């Protein structure tokens, strides 16, 4: 069941609960709302839950869920996506930040919010416990910084620079190329579901379901390929280390005897 967006508009925050939150200085239609989409169809039988919100407390709740999903893993990865306010209304800034782990995506609607979630900046500063991955992240980093937010630069991987789709001759592949090759052809057409006018609406609130869906799939299509690539490369490295170990071959000889 989706949560209907509230038309409530707030100005000065006066409650103790919010008194220690930091203001967001990003232009947009300020509105406190949460919209949750469950069962968003991906490839095959895979589905995604997307929580789009401008409420700091709700965002903190989802960040806690993301954190729990990251716990206990050998390779911890967070997929990142960023969408911007319209070029027609400068200065252009980050309007929506998406964070994805497995089948859960948070889309924090920065342009609609008035405060940063308390847990967000610490989550983005992390250097050792998990790795952030984005796609063509130069613009995303600039827009986030202009909006007062930063992902740890020492822990933010640009998949476009780290992976090449062997089936294309492009110097740099698109996210649709990589996700379509590594995960499923379903993602090859993901960018065609949005037009130029749609991309001007990220500052509007509440976001319509088609933009929320696009934002979630965009972040998942960054998360899932890198997780797959990372697992393959890690397995390959472990295999090479085993091959160099004489006891590894000795054990195989025992099994064949």
Phi and psi restraints in degrees (value plus and minus 20) as a CYANA .aco file:
   2 UNK   PHI     -99.2   -59.2
   2 UNK   PSI     126.5   166.5
   3 UNK   PHI    -108.4   -68.4
   3 UNK   PSI     104.1   144.1
   4 UNK   PHI     -92.3   -52.3
   4 UNK   PSI     117.1   157.1
   5 UNK   PHI     -86.8   -46.8
   5 UNK   PSI     124.2   164.2
   6 UNK   PHI    -112.6   -72.6
   6 UNK   PSI     122.6   162.6
   7 UNK   PHI    -107.2   -67.2
   7 UNK   PSI     -14.4    25.6
   8 UNK   PHI     -81.3   -41.3
   8 UNK   PSI     111.6   151.6
   9 UNK   PHI    -135.9   -95.9
   9 UNK   PSI     116.4   156.4
  10 UNK   PHI    -144.2  -104.2
  10 UNK   PSI     136.9   176.9
  11 UNK   PHI    -138.5   -98.5
  11 UNK   PSI    -120.5   -80.5
  12 UNK   PHI     -96.4   -56.4
  12 UNK   PSI     115.0   155.0
  13 UNK   PHI    -109.4   -69.4
  13 UNK   PSI     104.8   144.8
  14 UNK   PHI    -137.6   -97.6
  14 UNK   PSI     -35.9     4.1
  15 UNK   PHI     -93.5   -53.5
  15 UNK   PSI     133.0   173.0
  16 UNK   PHI     -80.6   -40.6
  16 UNK   PSI     -52.5   -12.5
  17 UNK   PHI     -81.1   -41.1
  17 UNK   PSI     -51.4   -11.4
  18 UNK   PHI    -128.8   -88.8
  18 UNK   PSI     -21.3    18.7
  19 UNK   PHI     -85.3   -45.3
  19 UNK   PSI     -41.8    -1.8
  20 UNK   PHI    -121.0   -81.0
  20 UNK   PSI      -8.4    31.6
  21 UNK   PHI    -107.7   -67.7
  21 UNK   PSI     133.6   173.6
  22 UNK   PHI    -118.5   -78.5
  22 UNK   PSI     118.3   158.3
  23 UNK   PHI     -84.5   -44.5
  23 UNK   PSI     127.7   167.7
  24 UNK   PHI    -123.6   -83.6
  24 UNK   PSI     103.7   143.7
  25 UNK   PHI    -126.1   -86.1
  25 UNK   PSI      38.8    78.8
  26 UNK   PHI    -140.3  -100.3
  26 UNK   PSI     106.5   146.5
  27 UNK   PHI     -87.5   -47.5
  27 UNK   PSI     128.8   168.8
  28 UNK   PHI     144.6   184.6
  28 UNK   PSI     156.9   196.9
  29 UNK   PHI    -101.0   -61.0
  29 UNK   PSI      78.8   118.8
  30 UNK   PHI     -90.8   -50.8
  30 UNK   PSI     102.6   142.6
  31 UNK   PHI    -178.2  -138.2
  31 UNK   PSI     113.5   153.5
  32 UNK   PHI    -109.6   -69.6
  32 UNK   PSI      94.7   134.7
  33 UNK   PHI    -177.4  -137.4
  33 UNK   PSI     140.2   180.2
  34 UNK   PHI    -157.5  -117.5
  34 UNK   PSI     115.0   155.0
  35 UNK   PHI    -152.1  -112.1
  35 UNK   PSI     100.0   140.0
  36 UNK   PHI    -132.2   -92.2
  36 UNK   PSI     104.5   144.5
  37 UNK   PHI    -130.9   -90.9
  37 UNK   PSI     102.3   142.3
  38 UNK   PHI    -132.8   -92.8
  38 UNK   PSI     132.1   172.1
  39 UNK   PHI      51.4    91.4
  39 UNK   PSI       5.4    45.4
  40 UNK   PHI     -86.0   -46.0
  40 UNK   PSI     104.0   144.0
  41 UNK   PHI     -95.2   -55.2
  41 UNK   PSI     112.6   152.6
  42 UNK   PHI    -132.8   -92.8
  42 UNK   PSI    -164.9  -124.9
  43 UNK   PHI    -102.4   -62.4
  43 UNK   PSI     131.3   171.3
  44 UNK   PHI      37.3    77.3
  44 UNK   PSI    -150.1  -110.1
  45 UNK   PHI    -120.6   -80.6
  45 UNK   PSI     -12.5    27.5
  46 UNK   PHI     -90.7   -50.7
  46 UNK   PSI     120.1   160.1
  47 UNK   PHI    -153.9  -113.9
  47 UNK   PSI     142.9   182.9
  48 UNK   PHI    -150.7  -110.7
  48 UNK   PSI     121.8   161.8
  49 UNK   PHI    -124.5   -84.5
  49 UNK   PSI     105.4   145.4
  50 UNK   PHI    -139.3   -99.3
  50 UNK   PSI     103.2   143.2
  51 UNK   PHI    -129.6   -89.6
  51 UNK   PSI      87.8   127.8
  52 UNK   PHI    -121.7   -81.7
  52 UNK   PSI     104.6   144.6
  53 UNK   PHI    -170.1  -130.1
  53 UNK   PSI     133.6   173.6
  54 UNK   PHI    -133.7   -93.7
  54 UNK   PSI     -14.0    26.0
  55 UNK   PHI    -113.5   -73.5
  55 UNK   PSI      99.3   139.3
  56 UNK   PHI     -76.8   -36.8
  56 UNK   PSI     -61.6   -21.6
  57 UNK   PHI     -84.9   -44.9
  57 UNK   PSI     -60.4   -20.4
  58 UNK   PHI     -86.3   -46.3
  58 UNK   PSI     -60.9   -20.9
  59 UNK   PHI     -81.7   -41.7
  59 UNK   PSI     -62.3   -22.3
  60 UNK   PHI     -80.7   -40.7
  60 UNK   PSI     -58.1   -18.1
  61 UNK   PHI     -81.9   -41.9
  61 UNK   PSI     -63.6   -23.6
  62 UNK   PHI     -91.2   -51.2
  62 UNK   PSI     -57.1   -17.1
  63 UNK   PHI     -79.3   -39.3
  63 UNK   PSI     -58.9   -18.9
  64 UNK   PHI     -82.8   -42.8
  64 UNK   PSI     -58.8   -18.8
  65 UNK   PHI     -86.5   -46.5
  65 UNK   PSI     -61.0   -21.0
  66 UNK   PHI     -81.3   -41.3
  66 UNK   PSI     -62.9   -22.9
  67 UNK   PHI     -80.5   -40.5
  67 UNK   PSI     -62.5   -22.5
  68 UNK   PHI     -84.3   -44.3
  68 UNK   PSI     -55.1   -15.1
  69 UNK   PHI     -87.8   -47.8
  69 UNK   PSI     -49.2    -9.2
  70 UNK   PHI     -98.1   -58.1
  70 UNK   PSI     -41.3    -1.3
  71 UNK   PHI     -84.4   -44.4
  71 UNK   PSI     118.9   158.9
  72 UNK   PHI      60.6   100.6
  72 UNK   PSI     -13.1    26.9
  73 UNK   PHI    -115.4   -75.4
  73 UNK   PSI     131.2   171.2
  74 UNK   PHI     -95.1   -55.1
  74 UNK   PSI     -65.7   -25.7
  75 UNK   PHI    -136.1   -96.1
  75 UNK   PSI      91.2   131.2
  76 UNK   PHI    -123.0   -83.0
  76 UNK   PSI     103.0   143.0
  77 UNK   PHI    -151.1  -111.1
  77 UNK   PSI     119.1   159.1
  78 UNK   PHI    -141.8  -101.8
  78 UNK   PSI      99.2   139.2
  79 UNK   PHI     -98.4   -58.4
  79 UNK   PSI     117.7   157.7
  80 UNK   PHI    -143.1  -103.1
  80 UNK   PSI     117.7   157.7
  81 UNK   PHI    -157.4  -117.4
  81 UNK   PSI     129.5   169.5
  82 UNK   PHI    -158.1  -118.1
  82 UNK   PSI     113.7   153.7
  83 UNK   PHI    -140.9  -100.9
  83 UNK   PSI     132.5   172.5
  84 UNK   PHI    -131.9   -91.9
  84 UNK   PSI     140.0   180.0
  85 UNK   PHI     -88.1   -48.1
  85 UNK   PSI     146.7   186.7
  86 UNK   PHI     -87.0   -47.0
  86 UNK   PSI     120.5   160.5
  87 UNK   PHI     -82.8   -42.8
  87 UNK   PSI     -46.4    -6.4
  88 UNK   PHI     -92.2   -52.2
  88 UNK   PSI     -30.5     9.5
  89 UNK   PHI    -148.4  -108.4
  89 UNK   PSI      51.8    91.8
  90 UNK   PHI     -86.9   -46.9
  90 UNK   PSI     137.1   177.1
  91 UNK   PHI     -97.9   -57.9
  91 UNK   PSI     119.4   159.4
  92 UNK   PHI     -95.0   -55.0
  92 UNK   PSI     114.7   154.7
  93 UNK   PHI    -157.7  -117.7
  93 UNK   PSI     154.5   194.5
  94 UNK   PHI     -90.5   -50.5
  94 UNK   PSI     106.4   146.4
  95 UNK   PHI    -121.9   -81.9
  95 UNK   PSI     -55.8   -15.8
  96 UNK   PHI    -158.0  -118.0
  96 UNK   PSI     113.0   153.0
  97 UNK   PHI    -134.4   -94.4
  97 UNK   PSI     105.0   145.0
  98 UNK   PHI    -129.8   -89.8
  98 UNK   PSI     116.8   156.8
  99 UNK   PHI    -148.9  -108.9
  99 UNK   PSI     107.2   147.2
 100 UNK   PHI    -150.3  -110.3
 100 UNK   PSI     112.8   152.8
 101 UNK   PHI    -156.8  -116.8
 101 UNK   PSI     102.9   142.9
 102 UNK   PHI      35.1    75.1
 102 UNK   PSI    -146.9  -106.9
 103 UNK   PHI    -117.6   -77.6
 103 UNK   PSI      -2.2    37.8
 104 UNK   PHI    -140.7  -100.7
 104 UNK   PSI     110.4   150.4
 105 UNK   PHI    -151.1  -111.1
 105 UNK   PSI     109.9   149.9
 106 UNK   PHI    -117.1   -77.1
 106 UNK   PSI     107.8   147.8
 107 UNK   PHI    -135.9   -95.9
 107 UNK   PSI      80.9   120.9
 108 UNK   PHI    -107.6   -67.6
 108 UNK   PSI      98.4   138.4
 109 UNK   PHI    -105.4   -65.4
 109 UNK   PSI      64.8   104.8
 110 UNK   PHI     -77.3   -37.3
 110 UNK   PSI     -63.2   -23.2
 111 UNK   PHI     -86.8   -46.8
 111 UNK   PSI     -42.5    -2.5
 112 UNK   PHI    -114.8   -74.8
 112 UNK   PSI     -35.1     4.9
 113 UNK   PHI    -108.5   -68.5
 113 UNK   PSI     139.1   179.1
 114 UNK   PHI    -132.1   -92.1
 114 UNK   PSI     -34.5     5.5
 115 UNK   PHI    -155.9  -115.9
 115 UNK   PSI     130.8   170.8
 116 UNK   PHI    -101.5   -61.5
 116 UNK   PSI     120.8   160.8
 117 UNK   PHI     -80.5   -40.5
 117 UNK   PSI     123.2   163.2
 118 UNK   PHI     -82.2   -42.2
 118 UNK   PSI     -54.4   -14.4
 119 UNK   PHI    -109.4   -69.4
 119 UNK   PSI     -31.2     8.8
 120 UNK   PHI     -85.8   -45.8
 120 UNK   PSI     -70.5   -30.5
 121 UNK   PHI     -84.8   -44.8
 121 UNK   PSI     -59.0   -19.0
 122 UNK   PHI     -85.0   -45.0
 122 UNK   PSI     -58.9   -18.9
 123 UNK   PHI     -80.4   -40.4
 123 UNK   PSI     -60.8   -20.8
 124 UNK   PHI     -98.6   -58.6
 124 UNK   PSI     -38.5     1.5
 125 UNK   PHI    -104.1   -64.1
 125 UNK   PSI     -30.9     9.1
 126 UNK   PHI     -77.1   -37.1
 126 UNK   PSI     120.4   160.4
 127 UNK   PHI    -138.2   -98.2
 127 UNK   PSI     -46.8    -6.8
 128 UNK   PHI    -135.3   -95.3
 128 UNK   PSI     -52.0   -12.0
 129 UNK   PHI     -98.9   -58.9
 129 UNK   PSI     -45.4    -5.4
 130 UNK   PHI    -177.1  -137.1
 130 UNK   PSI     146.0   186.0
 131 UNK   PHI    -139.4   -99.4
 131 UNK   PSI     117.0   157.0
 132 UNK   PHI    -111.7   -71.7
 132 UNK   PSI     120.3   160.3
 133 UNK   PHI    -151.8  -111.8
 133 UNK   PSI     111.5   151.5
 134 UNK   PHI    -149.0  -109.0
 134 UNK   PSI    -190.8  -150.8
 135 UNK   PHI    -156.1  -116.1
 135 UNK   PSI     100.3   140.3
 136 UNK   PHI      33.6    73.6
 136 UNK   PSI      45.4    85.4
 137 UNK   PHI    -105.4   -65.4
 137 UNK   PSI     -24.1    15.9
 138 UNK   PHI     -76.2   -36.2
 138 UNK   PSI     -70.7   -30.7
 139 UNK   PHI     -86.1   -46.1
 139 UNK   PSI     -58.4   -18.4
 140 UNK   PHI     -81.4   -41.4
 140 UNK   PSI     -63.1   -23.1
 141 UNK   PHI     -82.7   -42.7
 141 UNK   PSI     -62.3   -22.3
 142 UNK   PHI     -84.7   -44.7
 142 UNK   PSI     -64.2   -24.2
 143 UNK   PHI     -86.7   -46.7
 143 UNK   PSI     -60.4   -20.4
 144 UNK   PHI     -84.3   -44.3
 144 UNK   PSI     -64.1   -24.1
 145 UNK   PHI     -82.7   -42.7
 145 UNK   PSI     -59.3   -19.3
 146 UNK   PHI     -85.8   -45.8
 146 UNK   PSI     -42.1    -2.1
 147 UNK   PHI    -114.3   -74.3
 147 UNK   PSI     -21.9    18.1
 148 UNK   PHI      73.2   113.2
 148 UNK   PSI       4.0    44.0
 149 UNK   PHI    -156.1  -116.1
 149 UNK   PSI     128.4   168.4
 150 UNK   PHI    -166.5  -126.5
 150 UNK   PSI     115.1   155.1
 151 UNK   PHI    -111.8   -71.8
 151 UNK   PSI     117.7   157.7
 152 UNK   PHI     -67.1   -27.1
 152 UNK   PSI      92.9   132.9
 153 UNK   PHI     -85.5   -45.5
 153 UNK   PSI     -40.6    -0.6
 154 UNK   PHI    -103.6   -63.6
 154 UNK   PSI     -22.1    17.9
 155 UNK   PHI    -158.2  -118.2
 155 UNK   PSI       9.8    49.8
 156 UNK   PHI    -146.0  -106.0
 156 UNK   PSI      86.5   126.5
 157 UNK   PHI    -112.7   -72.7
 157 UNK   PSI     116.7   156.7
 158 UNK   PHI    -118.5   -78.5
 158 UNK   PSI      83.3   123.3
 159 UNK   PHI     -83.1   -43.1
 159 UNK   PSI     -49.7    -9.7
 160 UNK   PHI     -81.2   -41.2
 160 UNK   PSI     -51.3   -11.3
 161 UNK   PHI    -110.9   -70.9
 161 UNK   PSI     -34.9     5.1
 162 UNK   PHI    -122.4   -82.4
 162 UNK   PSI     -31.0     9.0
 163 UNK   PHI    -161.6  -121.6
 163 UNK   PSI     118.6   158.6
 164 UNK   PHI    -141.2  -101.2
 164 UNK   PSI     106.7   146.7
 165 UNK   PHI     -90.9   -50.9
 165 UNK   PSI      96.5   136.5
 166 UNK   PHI     -88.2   -48.2
 166 UNK   PSI     -32.3     7.7
 167 UNK   PHI    -110.4   -70.4
 167 UNK   PSI     -26.0    14.0
 168 UNK   PHI    -133.0   -93.0
 168 UNK   PSI     138.8   178.8
 169 UNK   PHI    -126.7   -86.7
 169 UNK   PSI     -11.8    28.2
 170 UNK   PHI     -87.9   -47.9
 170 UNK   PSI     128.5   168.5
 171 UNK   PHI     -87.5   -47.5
 171 UNK   PSI     -64.0   -24.0
 172 UNK   PHI    -144.3  -104.3
 172 UNK   PSI     109.6   149.6
 173 UNK   PHI     -99.5   -59.5
 173 UNK   PSI     139.9   179.9
 174 UNK   PHI    -107.9   -67.9
 174 UNK   PSI     145.6   185.6
 175 UNK   PHI     -81.4   -41.4
 175 UNK   PSI     -58.5   -18.5
 176 UNK   PHI     -82.2   -42.2
 176 UNK   PSI     -58.7   -18.7
 177 UNK   PHI     -79.8   -39.8
 177 UNK   PSI     -71.2   -31.2
 178 UNK   PHI     -88.3   -48.3
 178 UNK   PSI     -68.4   -28.4
 179 UNK   PHI     -84.5   -44.5
 179 UNK   PSI     -57.7   -17.7
 180 UNK   PHI     -86.2   -46.2
 180 UNK   PSI     -52.9   -12.9
 181 UNK   PHI    -100.4   -60.4
 181 UNK   PSI     -65.1   -25.1
 182 UNK   PHI    -102.0   -62.0
 182 UNK   PSI     -58.7   -18.7
 183 UNK   PHI    -119.6   -79.6
 183 UNK   PSI     -87.4   -47.4
 184 UNK   PHI    -186.3  -146.3
 184 UNK   PSI     126.1   166.1
 185 UNK   PHI     -79.0   -39.0
 185 UNK   PSI     -37.4     2.6
 186 UNK   PHI     -70.1   -30.1
 186 UNK   PSI     -56.1   -16.1
 187 UNK   PHI    -101.4   -61.4
 187 UNK   PSI     -29.9    10.1
 188 UNK   PHI     -85.0   -45.0
 188 UNK   PSI     -47.3    -7.3
 189 UNK   PHI    -122.8   -82.8
 189 UNK   PSI      -8.2    31.8
 190 UNK   PHI     -83.5   -43.5
 190 UNK   PSI     -56.1   -16.1
 191 UNK   PHI     -94.1   -54.1
 191 UNK   PSI     -39.1     0.9
 192 UNK   PHI     -96.6   -56.6
 192 UNK   PSI     -28.3    11.7
 193 UNK   PHI    -104.2   -64.2
 193 UNK   PSI     -20.8    19.2
 194 UNK   PHI    -146.3  -106.3
 194 UNK   PSI     122.2   162.2
 195 UNK   PHI    -131.3   -91.3
 195 UNK   PSI     157.0   197.0
 196 UNK   PHI     -79.9   -39.9
 196 UNK   PSI     -58.2   -18.2
 197 UNK   PHI     -87.1   -47.1
 197 UNK   PSI     -56.9   -16.9
 198 UNK   PHI     -79.0   -39.0
 198 UNK   PSI     -58.2   -18.2
 199 UNK   PHI     -90.7   -50.7
 199 UNK   PSI     -27.5    12.5
 200 UNK   PHI    -109.6   -69.6
 200 UNK   PSI     -22.1    17.9
 201 UNK   PHI    -122.3   -82.3
 201 UNK   PSI     -15.5    24.5
 202 UNK   PHI     -86.6   -46.6
 202 UNK   PSI     -39.7     0.3
 203 UNK   PHI    -106.3   -66.3
 203 UNK   PSI     -30.0    10.0
 204 UNK   PHI     -99.2   -59.2
 204 UNK   PSI     133.8   173.8
 205 UNK   PHI    -162.5  -122.5
 205 UNK   PSI     126.0   166.0
 206 UNK   PHI     -93.6   -53.6
 206 UNK   PSI     136.5   176.5
 207 UNK   PHI     -88.2   -48.2
 207 UNK   PSI     119.0   159.0
 208 UNK   PHI     -91.0   -51.0
 208 UNK   PSI     141.3   181.3
 209 UNK   PHI     -80.7   -40.7
 209 UNK   PSI     -53.9   -13.9
 210 UNK   PHI     -86.4   -46.4
 210 UNK   PSI     -55.3   -15.3
 211 UNK   PHI     -93.2   -53.2
 211 UNK   PSI     -58.6   -18.6
 212 UNK   PHI     -82.1   -42.1
 212 UNK   PSI     -64.1   -24.1
 213 UNK   PHI     -81.3   -41.3
 213 UNK   PSI     -65.7   -25.7
 214 UNK   PHI     -81.5   -41.5
 214 UNK   PSI     -63.6   -23.6
 215 UNK   PHI     -82.1   -42.1
 215 UNK   PSI     -62.4   -22.4
 216 UNK   PHI     -86.6   -46.6
 216 UNK   PSI     -65.7   -25.7
 217 UNK   PHI     -85.0   -45.0
 217 UNK   PSI     -56.5   -16.5
 218 UNK   PHI     -79.2   -39.2
 218 UNK   PSI     -65.2   -25.2
 219 UNK   PHI     -90.0   -50.0
 219 UNK   PSI     -59.6   -19.6
 220 UNK   PHI     -84.3   -44.3
 220 UNK   PSI     -58.9   -18.9
 221 UNK   PHI     -89.3   -49.3
 221 UNK   PSI     -33.3     6.7
 222 UNK   PHI    -110.0   -70.0
 222 UNK   PSI     -63.3   -23.3
 223 UNK   PHI     -84.8   -44.8
 223 UNK   PSI     -72.5   -32.5
 224 UNK   PHI     -85.6   -45.6
 224 UNK   PSI     -64.6   -24.6
 225 UNK   PHI     -81.9   -41.9
 225 UNK   PSI     -62.5   -22.5
 226 UNK   PHI     -88.7   -48.7
 226 UNK   PSI     -56.2   -16.2
 227 UNK   PHI     -80.3   -40.3
 227 UNK   PSI     -63.5   -23.5
 228 UNK   PHI     -85.6   -45.6
 228 UNK   PSI     -67.6   -27.6
 229 UNK   PHI     -80.6   -40.6
 229 UNK   PSI     -64.9   -24.9
 230 UNK   PHI     -81.8   -41.8
 230 UNK   PSI     -61.3   -21.3
 231 UNK   PHI     -84.1   -44.1
 231 UNK   PSI     -61.2   -21.2
 232 UNK   PHI     -86.1   -46.1
 232 UNK   PSI     -67.1   -27.1
 233 UNK   PHI     -83.6   -43.6
 233 UNK   PSI     -61.1   -21.1
 234 UNK   PHI     -83.7   -43.7
 234 UNK   PSI     -64.4   -24.4
 235 UNK   PHI     -81.9   -41.9
 235 UNK   PSI     -58.9   -18.9
 236 UNK   PHI     -83.3   -43.3
 236 UNK   PSI     -64.5   -24.5
 237 UNK   PHI     -83.7   -43.7
 237 UNK   PSI     -62.5   -22.5
 238 UNK   PHI     -83.0   -43.0
 238 UNK   PSI     -61.0   -21.0
 239 UNK   PHI     -82.2   -42.2
 239 UNK   PSI     -61.2   -21.2
 240 UNK   PHI     -84.9   -44.9
 240 UNK   PSI     -58.9   -18.9
 241 UNK   PHI     -84.0   -44.0
 241 UNK   PSI     -59.2   -19.2
 242 UNK   PHI     -87.0   -47.0
 242 UNK   PSI     -59.5   -19.5
 243 UNK   PHI     -81.1   -41.1
 243 UNK   PSI     -51.5   -11.5
 244 UNK   PHI    -101.0   -61.0
 244 UNK   PSI     -27.2    12.8
 245 UNK   PHI    -113.6   -73.6
 245 UNK   PSI      97.3   137.3
 246 UNK   PHI     -81.3   -41.3
 246 UNK   PSI     -49.3    -9.3
 247 UNK   PHI     -88.3   -48.3
 247 UNK   PSI     -45.6    -5.6
 248 UNK   PHI     -82.4   -42.4
 248 UNK   PSI     -67.3   -27.3
 249 UNK   PHI     -89.5   -49.5
 249 UNK   PSI     -53.8   -13.8
 250 UNK   PHI     -82.7   -42.7
 250 UNK   PSI     -60.8   -20.8
 251 UNK   PHI     -85.7   -45.7
 251 UNK   PSI     -58.5   -18.5
 252 UNK   PHI     -85.9   -45.9
 252 UNK   PSI     -56.8   -16.8
 253 UNK   PHI     -81.9   -41.9
 253 UNK   PSI     -58.7   -18.7
 254 UNK   PHI     -83.8   -43.8
 254 UNK   PSI     -58.7   -18.7
 255 UNK   PHI     -89.0   -49.0
 255 UNK   PSI     -53.0   -13.0
 256 UNK   PHI    -100.8   -60.8
 256 UNK   PSI     -34.8     5.2
